[in-house]
Amino acid sequence: MSNGHETEPELDGSEPELAERLSAQRPVPGAGFRGALGRRLAADDPGYGPRPERLRLTVAACCAGGSLLVALGALSAVGIL
């Protein structure tokens, strides 16, 4: 979320004042709720850790193998194989 007003050029008349008033009066959860939510999310974190080494190489190899199988299937369907 950003605090900037990306839509300001589109607003006319009293709309910028209304936008300011609405953003100032936006309800925010209490500090106790936010703290409890943060602790719960931290406790529920599965802890997958960092990405595996050579992830891009593994993904590339899987994509290449899948593409090869699709190409073989297409050649088989056309009757070349």
NORDA-V797897 format. One record per pair of residues at least 6 apart in sequence whose C-alpha atoms are under 7 Angstrom apart, sorted by sequence separation. I is the first residue (numbers start at 1). J is the second residue. D is the distance in Angstrom with one decimal. If there is no record, write none. Layout:
BEGIN
I_J_D, I_J_D
END
This chain:
BEGIN
75_81_5.9, 8_16_6.8
END
